[in-house]
Amino acid sequence: MMPAGYAMFARAHMQKYGTTEEQLAKVKVKSSKYSLSNPMAMYRRALTLEECLNARVIASPLKMFDCCANADGASCVILANEGKAKKITDTPVWVAGIGATSDTLSTTARTNLTGLTCAVEAGRQAYKMARIKPGDVNVAEVHDCFSIAEIMACENLGFCKPGEGGKLIEESQTYIGGKIPVNVDGGLLSKGHPIGATGGSQIRTVVLQLQGNAGKTQVDGAEIGLVHNIGGSGLYGNVTVLRR
Ligand SMILES: CC(C)(COP(=O)(O)OP(=O)(O)OC[C@H]1O[C@@H](n2cnc3c(N)ncnc32)[C@H](O)[C@@H]1OP(=O)(O)O)[C@@H](O)C(=O)NCCC(=O)NCCS
C-alpha cells in the first residue's frame, strides 16, 4: 500500500512540477553517502545515481532504492523539566516548538496530492511556537519513507517553494554545506523505518547535532534543529523544533 501511495504522490509531483526520476534517485544517493557515517543504519553502502536509476521497479516511478527498508529498531528520548535537565546534562537541548495535526484518512478527499497538508500545518504551528522561520533551521530530519517524501517535506516545511524540492536536491542544497542539511544520518531510506521508533531516532540525530556530538556528519555551529515525522498515509503530521 505505502509504495503505491507514495508512487501516486510522485507521479502527481512529476506531472505538476516536472520533478524527475533522477532527482528522486539523488535523494537516495545523498542518503547512502551519509549512511556510511551512521553505525545504526541498516544499509551502509554508497550508491551511484546509475545504481539507483537501474534498480528494480517497486511501484512506478519508485524503484528499490526510492523505498525505505522494513526494519526493527528502538529509540528512547529522555524528557525533563528545565531544572532537572540542567542537573542531568551540561548540554541540554530545549524543545522550542511543537506542531501536531491530522488530515482526512481518505486520499480521495484530499485537495493536495503533491504534498502533505498535515505537515504544512504542523510546521506552521511549530515555527510559531518557536518564534522562528524556516530559514532559521540549521539541520533537519524529515520523514523520507520514500525519496519523493523527502522532496515534499522540504517544500511543506518551507525550505523551498512548492515544486522546487527536486531542484533543491539537484543543486545539493540538502547536503552538509548546503542551504539546509537534511537527513545527514542516512534518513529512513538507509537507516530503515521501524515505524514506532522512527520519530525517536530522528530526535536523537538532531540532539547529537545540537550538542556537537554528530562526528563526521556534524553541521558546524548548528543551533536550531527540526524533526518532521509523518504517520499513516499522510494522516498525522508532527514537527518538533529543538534548540541548543
Ligand atoms: C521496497 C521493498 C518492497 C523491498 O522488499 P523486498 O522485495 O523484499 O526486497 P529485499 O528487502 O529482499 O531487498 C532486496 C535487496 O535490496 C537491498 N535493499 C532493500 N532496501 C534497501 C534500501 N532502502 N537501501 C539499500 N539497500 C536496500 C537489500 O539489502 C537486498 O540486497 P541483496 O539482494 O544484496 O541482499 C520493501 O523494502 C518495502 O516494502 N519497503 C517499504 C516499506 C514501507 O512501506 N514502510 C512504510 C512507509 S510509510
The ligand as a Tripos MOL2 file, in Angstrom:
@<TRIPOS>MOLECULE
LIG
   48    50     1     0     0
SMALL
NO_CHARGES

@<TRIPOS>ATOM
      1 C1         10.9030   -1.9620   -1.2250 C.3       1 LIG1
      2 C2         10.5340   -3.3410   -0.6590 C.3       1 LIG1
      3 C3          9.2280   -3.8400   -1.3080 C.3       1 LIG1
      4 C4         11.6720   -4.2970   -0.9780 C.3       1 LIG1
      5 O1         11.4090   -5.5190   -0.3480 O.3       1 LIG1
      6 P1         11.9360   -6.9000   -0.9960 P.3       1 LIG1
      7 O2         11.4180   -7.0100   -2.3870 O.co2     1 LIG1
      8 O3         11.5880   -7.9750   -0.0120 O.co2     1 LIG1
      9 O4         13.4920   -6.6930   -1.1200 O.3       1 LIG1
     10 P2         14.6430   -7.0540   -0.0700 P.3       1 LIG1
     11 O5         14.3300   -6.4710    1.2720 O.co2     1 LIG1
     12 O6         14.9110   -8.5260   -0.1510 O.co2     1 LIG1
     13 O7         15.8830   -6.2620   -0.6750 O.3       1 LIG1
     14 C5         16.4610   -6.6080   -1.9360 C.3       1 LIG1
     15 C6         17.8870   -6.1000   -1.9640 C.3       1 LIG1
     16 O8         17.9250   -4.6640   -1.9080 O.3       1 LIG1
     17 C7         18.5870   -4.2190   -0.7170 C.3       1 LIG1
     18 N1         17.8000   -3.0930   -0.1760 N.ar      1 LIG1
     19 C8         16.4620   -3.0880    0.0860 C.ar      1 LIG1
     20 N2         16.0820   -1.8780    0.5190 N.ar      1 LIG1
     21 C9         17.1880   -1.1050    0.5540 C.ar      1 LIG1
     22 C10        17.4270    0.2380    0.9160 C.ar      1 LIG1
     23 N3         16.4480    1.0440    1.3410 N.pl3     1 LIG1
     24 N4         18.6950    0.7110    0.8140 N.ar      1 LIG1
     25 C11        19.6850   -0.0820    0.3600 C.ar      1 LIG1
     26 N5         19.5190   -1.3760    0.0070 N.ar      1 LIG1
     27 C12        18.2800   -1.8740    0.1050 C.ar      1 LIG1
     28 C13        18.5910   -5.4350    0.2100 C.3       1 LIG1
     29 O9         19.7230   -5.4590    1.0570 O.3       1 LIG1
     30 C14        18.6780   -6.5760   -0.7710 C.3       1 LIG1
     31 O10        20.0240   -6.7070   -1.2150 O.3       1 LIG1
     32 P3         20.6610   -8.1620   -1.5030 P.3       1 LIG1
     33 O11        19.8290   -8.7270   -2.6170 O.co2     1 LIG1
     34 O12        22.0710   -7.8460   -1.8830 O.co2     1 LIG1
     35 O13        20.5140   -8.9090   -0.2290 O.co2     1 LIG1
     36 C15        10.3520   -3.2670    0.8910 C.3       1 LIG1
     37 O14        11.5720   -2.8700    1.4980 O.3       1 LIG1
     38 C16         9.2580   -2.3080    1.2720 C.2       1 LIG1
     39 O15         8.0930   -2.6470    1.2670 O.2       1 LIG1
     40 N6          9.6280   -1.0480    1.6430 N.am      1 LIG1
     41 C17         8.6520   -0.0370    2.0260 C.3       1 LIG1
     42 C18         8.2790   -0.1970    3.4810 C.3       1 LIG1
     43 C19         7.1050    0.7140    3.8400 C.2       1 LIG1
     44 O16         6.1750    0.8870    3.0920 O.2       1 LIG1
     45 N7          7.1840    1.3440    5.0180 N.am      1 LIG1
     46 C20         6.1970    2.2840    5.4660 C.3       1 LIG1
     47 C21         6.4620    3.6190    4.8300 C.3       1 LIG1
     48 S1          5.4580    4.9070    5.4760 S.3       1 LIG1
@<TRIPOS>BOND
     1     1     2 1
     2     2     3 1
     3     2     4 1
     4     2    36 1
     5     4     5 1
     6     5     6 1
     7     6     7 2
     8     6     8 1
     9     6     9 1
    10     9    10 1
    11    10    11 2
    12    10    12 1
    13    10    13 1
    14    13    14 1
    15    14    15 1
    16    15    16 1
    17    15    30 1
    18    16    17 1
    19    17    18 1
    20    17    28 1
    21    18    19 ar
    22    18    27 ar
    23    19    20 ar
    24    20    21 ar
    25    21    22 ar
    26    21    27 ar
    27    22    23 1
    28    22    24 ar
    29    24    25 ar
    30    25    26 ar
    31    26    27 ar
    32    28    29 1
    33    28    30 1
    34    30    31 1
    35    31    32 1
    36    32    33 2
    37    32    34 1
    38    32    35 1
    39    36    37 1
    40    36    38 1
    41    38    39 2
    42    38    40 1
    43    40    41 1
    44    41    42 1
    45    42    43 1
    46    43    44 2
    47    43    45 1
    48    45    46 1
    49    46    47 1
    50    47    48 1
@<TRIPOS>SUBSTRUCTURE
     1 LIG1         1 GROUP 0 **** ****
